[in-house]
């Protein structure tokens, strides 16, 4: 029989925060569009004066800027929602762990972790691990192997300080590419968690499945494809991979440690404040 998954980490999801952000953005946009135009009507003495002001160059440009502003806010809210959901880890579980026997090629499969990840040679002498990493509506089934093992083509690639090395899976967690919030989450198996975080495992295979019900609840497009971890190691035009940019710029690294739910709450309230501010400015003008 297949052994039960070994639960390593759990954290509450942020889909509710994504829905709240969407509603606040909608209210803010509504205030900017409906509220400002209602006040335009309210503060004009007659329809003729309103029509005259509406046909002026100033008003036309103001409307164009308002439309552009609304488009940017709406698009950015959708981008922020998808990005934060895709990196906020709600569950880590070890589905399979293969350890090589000391004297031969025979392998045994287990779920528990007994090695000390901080000891010399931590994570070495072990075979493949199959790990489930849940991020929002997406579940990643990831196969990990020690970095000194022969790596199949397509494993995540280039090293931090030594060219040609592989990027450890734990480094992706530390940099916030996959954000593990230990303050709000619960580490259920400390030894396994530390080994994944500080070991030298690299990703050699990844499969992503989507929970459509969770996707629809958070108003994410059904066609949305979550980026694979392998894309983190692909160099850009400057020759640096995305994870290297995080490593070189501490302020970017720190921004990736922010809880996704808090970031969504902040942006939703900001969009709401902009809507209220637009109405307030128009009232003061008249």
C-alpha positions as a Markdown table, in Angstrom:
| # | Residue | x | y | z |
|---|---|---|---|---|
| 1 | Unk | 0.0 | 0.0 | 0.0 |
| 2 | Unk | 1.1 | 3.6 | -0.7 |
| 3 | Unk | 2.4 | 5.2 | 2.6 |
| 4 | Unk | 0.4 | 8.2 | 3.8 |
| 5 | Unk | 1.9 | 11.6 | 3.0 |
| 6 | Unk | 4.1 | 13.0 | 5.7 |
| 7 | Unk | 2.8 | 16.5 | 6.5 |
| 8 | Unk | 5.6 | 19.0 | 6.9 |
| 9 | Unk | 4.1 | 22.4 | 6.9 |
| 10 | Unk | 0.6 | 24.0 | 6.9 |
| 11 | Unk | -0.6 | 27.6 | 6.6 |
| 12 | Unk | -4.0 | 29.2 | 6.0 |
| 13 | Unk | -4.7 | 30.3 | 2.4 |
| 14 | Unk | -5.1 | 33.9 | 1.2 |
| 15 | Unk | -7.9 | 33.3 | -1.3 |
| 16 | Unk | -10.3 | 35.3 | 1.0 |
| 17 | Unk | -7.8 | 38.2 | 1.0 |
| 18 | Unk | -7.8 | 38.1 | -2.8 |
| 19 | Unk | -11.6 | 38.3 | -2.9 |
| 20 | Unk | -11.6 | 41.2 | -0.4 |
| 21 | Unk | -9.0 | 43.0 | -2.5 |
| 22 | Unk | -11.1 | 42.6 | -5.6 |
| 23 | Unk | -14.2 | 44.0 | -3.9 |
| 24 | Unk | -12.3 | 47.0 | -2.6 |
| 25 | Unk | -10.9 | 47.7 | -6.0 |
| 26 | Unk | -14.3 | 47.5 | -7.6 |
| 27 | Unk | -15.7 | 49.9 | -5.0 |
| 28 | Unk | -12.8 | 52.3 | -5.5 |
| 29 | Unk | -13.3 | 52.2 | -9.3 |
| 30 | Unk | -17.0 | 52.7 | -8.9 |
| 31 | Unk | -16.4 | 55.8 | -6.8 |
| 32 | Unk | -14.0 | 57.2 | -9.3 |
| 33 | Unk | -16.4 | 56.6 | -12.2 |
| 34 | Unk | -19.9 | 57.0 | -10.8 |
| 35 | Unk | -19.2 | 59.3 | -7.8 |
| 36 | Unk | -17.2 | 61.9 | -9.8 |
| 37 | Unk | -19.8 | 62.0 | -12.6 |
| 38 | Unk | -22.6 | 62.3 | -10.1 |
| 39 | Unk | -20.9 | 65.3 | -8.5 |
| 40 | Unk | -20.3 | 66.8 | -11.9 |
| 41 | Unk | -24.1 | 66.7 | -12.5 |
| 42 | Unk | -24.8 | 67.9 | -9.0 |
| 43 | Unk | -22.6 | 71.0 | -9.1 |
| 44 | Unk | -23.7 | 72.2 | -12.6 |
| 45 | Unk | -26.7 | 74.6 | -12.6 |
| 46 | Unk | -28.2 | 73.1 | -15.8 |
| 47 | Unk | -27.7 | 70.5 | -18.6 |
| 48 | Unk | -26.4 | 73.1 | -21.0 |
| 49 | Unk | -23.5 | 74.1 | -18.6 |
| 50 | Unk | -22.7 | 70.4 | -18.0 |
| 51 | Unk | -22.6 | 69.7 | -21.7 |
| 52 | Unk | -20.4 | 72.7 | -22.4 |
| 53 | Unk | -17.9 | 71.6 | -19.7 |
| 54 | Unk | -18.0 | 68.0 | -20.8 |
| 55 | Unk | -17.1 | 68.9 | -24.4 |
| 56 | Unk | -14.0 | 71.0 | -23.4 |
| 57 | Unk | -10.5 | 69.7 | -24.0 |
| 58 | Unk | -9.7 | 69.7 | -20.3 |
| 59 | Unk | -12.6 | 67.4 | -19.5 |
| 60 | Unk | -11.9 | 65.1 | -22.4 |
| 61 | Unk | -8.3 | 64.6 | -21.2 |
| 62 | Unk | -9.4 | 64.1 | -17.6 |
| 63 | Unk | -11.7 | 61.3 | -18.8 |
| 64 | Unk | -8.9 | 59.7 | -20.8 |
| 65 | Unk | -6.6 | 59.8 | -17.8 |
| 66 | Unk | -9.3 | 58.5 | -15.5 |
| 67 | Unk | -9.9 | 55.6 | -17.9 |
| 68 | Unk | -6.2 | 54.8 | -18.1 |
| 69 | Unk | -5.8 | 55.0 | -14.3 |
| 70 | Unk | -8.7 | 52.5 | -13.9 |
| 71 | Unk | -7.3 | 50.1 | -16.4 |
| 72 | Unk | -3.9 | 50.1 | -14.7 |
| 73 | Unk | -5.4 | 49.6 | -11.2 |
| 74 | Unk | -7.6 | 46.7 | -12.4 |
| 75 | Unk | -4.8 | 45.0 | -14.4 |
| 76 | Unk | -2.3 | 45.4 | -11.6 |
| 77 | Unk | -4.8 | 44.0 | -9.0 |
| 78 | Unk | -5.2 | 40.9 | -11.2 |
| 79 | Unk | -1.4 | 40.5 | -11.6 |
| 80 | Unk | -0.8 | 41.0 | -7.9 |
| 81 | Unk | -3.5 | 38.4 | -7.0 |
| 82 | Unk | -2.2 | 35.7 | -9.3 |
| 83 | Unk | 1.5 | 36.3 | -8.3 |
| 84 | Unk | 0.8 | 36.2 | -4.6 |
| 85 | Unk | -1.4 | 33.2 | -4.8 |
| 86 | Unk | 1.2 | 31.3 | -6.8 |
| 87 | Unk | 3.9 | 31.9 | -4.2 |
| 88 | Unk | 2.1 | 31.6 | -0.9 |
| 89 | Unk | 2.7 | 28.0 | 0.4 |
| 90 | Unk | -0.2 | 26.5 | 2.2 |
| 91 | Unk | 1.0 | 23.0 | 2.5 |
| 92 | Unk | 4.2 | 21.0 | 2.1 |
| 93 | Unk | 4.0 | 17.2 | 2.3 |
| 94 | Unk | 6.6 | 14.5 | 1.6 |
| 95 | Unk | 4.8 | 11.9 | -0.6 |
| 96 | Unk | 7.8 | 9.6 | -1.1 |
| 97 | Unk | 11.4 | 9.4 | 0.2 |
| 98 | Unk | 13.9 | 6.9 | -1.2 |
| 99 | Unk | 17.0 | 6.3 | 0.8 |
| 100 | Unk | 19.9 | 4.1 | -0.6 |
| 101 | Unk | 21.1 | 1.3 | 1.5 |
| 102 | Unk | 24.7 | 1.6 | 2.7 |
| 103 | Unk | 26.2 | -1.4 | 0.9 |
| 104 | Unk | 24.3 | -1.7 | -2.4 |
| 105 | Unk | 21.8 | -0.4 | -4.8 |
| 106 | Unk | 18.8 | -1.6 | -3.0 |
| 107 | Unk | 16.5 | 1.2 | -2.0 |
| 108 | Unk | 13.7 | 1.5 | 0.6 |
| 109 | Unk | 10.9 | 3.9 | 0.5 |
| 110 | Unk | 9.9 | 5.8 | 3.6 |
| 111 | Unk | 8.1 | 9.0 | 4.6 |
| 112 | Unk | 9.8 | 9.9 | 7.9 |
| 113 | Unk | 13.1 | 11.9 | 8.0 |
| 114 | Unk | 15.8 | 11.0 | 10.5 |
| 115 | Unk | 18.9 | 12.9 | 9.2 |
| 116 | Unk | 20.1 | 16.1 | 10.7 |
| 117 | Unk | 19.9 | 18.7 | 7.9 |
| 118 | Unk | 22.5 | 21.0 | 9.5 |
| 119 | Unk | 25.1 | 18.2 | 9.9 |
| 120 | Unk | 28.0 | 17.8 | 7.5 |
| 121 | Unk | 26.7 | 16.1 | 4.3 |
| 122 | Unk | 23.1 | 16.8 | 5.1 |
| 123 | Unk | 20.8 | 15.6 | 2.4 |
| 124 | Unk | 23.6 | 13.5 | 0.8 |
| 125 | Unk | 23.4 | 9.8 | 0.3 |
| 126 | Unk | 19.7 | 10.0 | -0.2 |
| 127 | Unk | 17.7 | 9.3 | -3.3 |
| 128 | Unk | 14.8 | 11.1 | -4.8 |
| 129 | Unk | 12.1 | 12.8 | -2.7 |
| 130 | Unk | 8.6 | 13.4 | -4.1 |
| 131 | Unk | 7.2 | 16.5 | -2.4 |
| 132 | Unk | 3.8 | 18.1 | -2.7 |
| 133 | Unk | 3.8 | 21.9 | -2.4 |
| 134 | Unk | 0.4 | 23.6 | -2.4 |
| 135 | Unk | 0.2 | 27.3 | -3.4 |
| 136 | Unk | -3.3 | 28.6 | -3.6 |
| 137 | Unk | -5.3 | 26.7 | -6.3 |
| 138 | Unk | -2.1 | 25.1 | -7.6 |
| 139 | Unk | -0.5 | 21.9 | -6.3 |
| 140 | Unk | 3.1 | 21.2 | -7.4 |
| 141 | Unk | 4.3 | 17.6 | -7.3 |
| 142 | Unk | 8.1 | 18.1 | -7.2 |
| 143 | Unk | 10.8 | 15.4 | -7.5 |
| 144 | Unk | 14.0 | 16.4 | -5.7 |
| 145 | Unk | 17.5 | 14.8 | -5.8 |
| 146 | Unk | 20.8 | 15.7 | -4.1 |
| 147 | Unk | 22.7 | 18.2 | -6.2 |
| 148 | Unk | 25.8 | 15.9 | -6.4 |
| 149 | Unk | 23.7 | 13.2 | -8.1 |
| 150 | Unk | 23.5 | 13.1 | -11.9 |
| 151 | Unk | 20.8 | 15.5 | -12.9 |
| 152 | Unk | 18.4 | 14.9 | -15.8 |
| 153 | Unk | 18.1 | 17.6 | -18.3 |
| 154 | Unk | 15.7 | 20.4 | -17.3 |
| 155 | Unk | 16.7 | 20.6 | -13.7 |
| 156 | Unk | 16.8 | 24.1 | -12.2 |
| 157 | Unk | 19.8 | 25.6 | -13.1 |
| 158 | Unk | 22.6 | 28.0 | -12.5 |
| 159 | Unk | 24.5 | 28.5 | -9.3 |
| 160 | Unk | 24.6 | 31.3 | -6.9 |
| 161 | Unk | 28.2 | 32.0 | -6.4 |
| 162 | Unk | 29.8 | 29.2 | -8.4 |
| 163 | Unk | 28.8 | 28.9 | -12.1 |
| 164 | Unk | 27.5 | 25.5 | -13.1 |
| 165 | Unk | 26.1 | 24.6 | -9.7 |
| 166 | Unk | 22.4 | 23.9 | -9.3 |
| 167 | Unk | 20.0 | 26.1 | -7.3 |
| 168 | Unk | 18.9 | 24.2 | -4.1 |
| 169 | Unk | 15.2 | 23.8 | -3.6 |
| 170 | Unk | 15.7 | 25.2 | -0.1 |
| 171 | Unk | 17.2 | 28.4 | -1.6 |
| 172 | Unk | 14.0 | 29.0 | -3.5 |
| 173 | Unk | 12.2 | 28.8 | -0.2 |
| 174 | Unk | 14.6 | 31.2 | 1.5 |
| 175 | Unk | 14.5 | 33.8 | -1.3 |
| 176 | Unk | 10.7 | 33.8 | -1.2 |
| 177 | Unk | 10.1 | 32.4 | -4.7 |
| 178 | Unk | 7.9 | 30.0 | -2.8 |
| 179 | Unk | 6.9 | 31.9 | 0.4 |
| 180 | Unk | 6.8 | 29.8 | 3.5 |
| 181 | Unk | 5.3 | 32.0 | 6.3 |
| 182 | Unk | 6.6 | 30.4 | 9.5 |
| 183 | Unk | 5.1 | 33.1 | 11.7 |
| 184 | Unk | 1.5 | 32.4 | 10.6 |
| 185 | Unk | 1.9 | 28.8 | 9.5 |
| 186 | Unk | 2.7 | 25.7 | 11.5 |
| 187 | Unk | 5.7 | 23.4 | 11.0 |
| 188 | Unk | 4.4 | 19.9 | 11.6 |
| 189 | Unk | 7.7 | 18.0 | 11.0 |
| 190 | Unk | 10.7 | 20.2 | 12.0 |
| 191 | Unk | 13.4 | 17.7 | 10.8 |
| 192 | Unk | 11.9 | 17.3 | 7.4 |
| 193 | Unk | 11.3 | 21.0 | 7.1 |
| 194 | Unk | 14.9 | 21.9 | 8.0 |
| 195 | Unk | 16.2 | 19.3 | 5.6 |
| 196 | Unk | 14.2 | 20.7 | 2.7 |
| 197 | Unk | 15.1 | 24.3 | 3.7 |
| 198 | Unk | 18.8 | 23.8 | 4.2 |
| 199 | Unk | 19.6 | 20.6 | 2.3 |
| 200 | Unk | 21.1 | 20.5 | -1.2 |
| 201 | Unk | 18.2 | 19.1 | -3.1 |
| 202 | Unk | 17.4 | 20.3 | -6.6 |
| 203 | Unk | 14.2 | 20.0 | -8.7 |
| 204 | Unk | 14.4 | 17.5 | -11.5 |
| 205 | Unk | 10.7 | 17.1 | -12.3 |
| 206 | Unk | 7.6 | 19.1 | -11.6 |
| 207 | Unk | 3.9 | 18.6 | -12.3 |
| 208 | Unk | 1.2 | 21.2 | -11.5 |
| 209 | Unk | -2.4 | 20.4 | -11.0 |
| 210 | Unk | -5.2 | 23.0 | -10.5 |
| 211 | Unk | -8.1 | 23.1 | -8.1 |
| 212 | Unk | -10.8 | 24.6 | -10.3 |
| 213 | Unk | -13.2 | 25.3 | -7.4 |
| 214 | Unk | -10.5 | 27.3 | -5.6 |
| 215 | Unk | -9.6 | 29.1 | -8.8 |
| 216 | Unk | -13.1 | 30.2 | -9.4 |
| 217 | Unk | -13.5 | 31.3 | -5.8 |
| 218 | Unk | -10.6 | 33.7 | -6.1 |
| 219 | Unk | -11.8 | 34.9 | -9.5 |
| 220 | Unk | -8.6 | 33.7 | -11.3 |
| 221 | Unk | -8.9 | 33.0 | -15.0 |
| 222 | Unk | -9.3 | 29.3 | -15.8 |
| 223 | Unk | -6.6 | 29.7 | -18.5 |
| 224 | Unk | -4.1 | 31.1 | -16.0 |
| 225 | Unk | -0.9 | 29.0 | -16.0 |
| 226 | Unk | 1.3 | 29.2 | -12.9 |
| 227 | Unk | 5.0 | 29.5 | -13.7 |
| 228 | Unk | 7.2 | 26.4 | -13.3 |
| 229 | Unk | 10.1 | 26.6 | -10.9 |
| 230 | Unk | 12.5 | 25.9 | -13.7 |
| 231 | Unk | 11.8 | 29.4 | -15.1 |
| 232 | Unk | 13.4 | 30.9 | -12.0 |
| 233 | Unk | 16.8 | 29.6 | -13.3 |
| 234 | Unk | 16.5 | 30.9 | -16.9 |
| 235 | Unk | 18.9 | 33.8 | -17.5 |
| 236 | Unk | 17.4 | 37.0 | -18.9 |
| 237 | Unk | 19.0 | 39.4 | -21.4 |
| 238 | Unk | 21.5 | 40.6 | -18.8 |
| 239 | Unk | 22.6 | 37.0 | -18.1 |
| 240 | Unk | 21.1 | 36.8 | -14.7 |
| 241 | Unk | 18.3 | 34.5 | -13.6 |
| 242 | Unk | 15.3 | 35.8 | -11.6 |
| 243 | Unk | 16.5 | 34.2 | -8.4 |
| 244 | Unk | 19.9 | 35.8 | -8.8 |
| 245 | Unk | 18.3 | 39.2 | -9.0 |
| 246 | Unk | 16.7 | 38.4 | -5.6 |
| 247 | Unk | 20.0 | 37.3 | -4.2 |
| 248 | Unk | 21.9 | 40.4 | -5.4 |
| 249 | Unk | 19.3 | 43.0 | -4.3 |
| 250 | Unk | 18.4 | 42.7 | -0.6 |
| 251 | Unk | 15.5 | 45.2 | -0.8 |
| 252 | Unk | 13.8 | 43.0 | -3.5 |
| 253 | Unk | 14.5 | 39.9 | -1.4 |
| 254 | Unk | 12.9 | 41.6 | 1.6 |
| 255 | Unk | 9.8 | 42.5 | -0.4 |
| 256 | Unk | 9.4 | 38.8 | -1.2 |
| 257 | Unk | 9.1 | 38.0 | 2.5 |
| 258 | Unk | 5.9 | 40.1 | 2.9 |
| 259 | Unk | 2.8 | 38.1 | 3.6 |
| 260 | Unk | 0.7 | 37.9 | 0.5 |
| 261 | Unk | -2.6 | 38.5 | 2.4 |
| 262 | Unk | -1.2 | 41.7 | 3.9 |
| 263 | Unk | 0.0 | 42.9 | 0.5 |
| 264 | Unk | -3.5 | 42.3 | -0.9 |
| 265 | Unk | -5.2 | 44.1 | 2.0 |
| 266 | Unk | -2.9 | 47.1 | 1.5 |
| 267 | Unk | -3.5 | 47.4 | -2.3 |
| 268 | Unk | -7.3 | 47.0 | -1.8 |
| 269 | Unk | -7.4 | 49.7 | 0.8 |
| 270 | Unk | -5.2 | 51.9 | -1.4 |
| 271 | Unk | -7.6 | 51.5 | -4.4 |
| 272 | Unk | -10.5 | 52.3 | -2.1 |
| 273 | Unk | -8.7 | 55.4 | -0.8 |
| 274 | Unk | -8.0 | 56.6 | -4.3 |
| 275 | Unk | -11.7 | 56.4 | -5.2 |
| 276 | Unk | -12.7 | 58.3 | -2.1 |
| 277 | Unk | -9.9 | 60.8 | -2.7 |
| 278 | Unk | -11.1 | 61.5 | -6.3 |
| 279 | Unk | -14.6 | 62.3 | -5.0 |
| 280 | Unk | -13.1 | 64.5 | -2.2 |
| 281 | Unk | -11.0 | 66.5 | -4.7 |
| 282 | Unk | -13.9 | 67.2 | -6.9 |
| 283 | Unk | -16.0 | 68.4 | -4.0 |
| 284 | Unk | -13.2 | 70.7 | -2.9 |
| 285 | Unk | -12.9 | 72.1 | -6.5 |
| 286 | Unk | -16.5 | 73.1 | -6.5 |
